[in-house]
Amino acid sequence: MDAFTAGLLQRIRTTESDLTRARETGDDFLVEVEESELDDLRRLAAEHGVEVGVTHV
């Protein structure tokens, strides 16, 4: 796995974790921010052929 792929997957995992935490604390604004970031990261992964897998976020 190259550095780009590893970094992208790490950012996705971190964002998923941040999204879960935002939901748990009821921070609606942060939920929207993290969902948007996650959408962007998943789009970027798809554009570069990076397999993200299914998440439960």
N, C-alpha and C positions, 0 to 999 in steps of 0.2 A: 504494500500500500504506500502510495507516495504521500508527501507532506501535505499537499493540497487536500487530498481525500481524508486523511487523518484529521486535519484541522477542521474541515467542514463537518465531519461526523461528530467531533468533539463539541463544536459550536451548537449543533442540533441537540445533542444530549443535554448540554448546559441550558439551552433555551427551554427544552421540555421540562427540565427540573424547575427552572424559574417560573414557568407557566403553572405548574402544579402548585408551587408555593403561593403564587398570586391568587389562584383560585381558592386555596385553603384559607387564606387570610381575608378573602372577600374584597380584594383590591381590583375593582372592575376596570379602572384605567390601565393598570399594569397588565391585566389579562389581555386587553386589546393590543397593547404594545407587544407583548410576548407572542400572541397569536400571529400578528403581522410579521414579526421577525421570523417566526417558524415557517410561515408560508414562503417568505423570501428565500430562506435557507433551503427549503425543500425544492423550490423552483430551480435554484442554482444547482442543486445536486442533480436534478433531472436533466438539466441542460448539459451537464458534464458527464452523464452516464453513471453517476454514483448511486449505488443501491442503498437506500435508507432503511428499508424494512418497515414493518407495521408497528405503530406505537399505540399506546392506549391513553394518550393525552387528550 
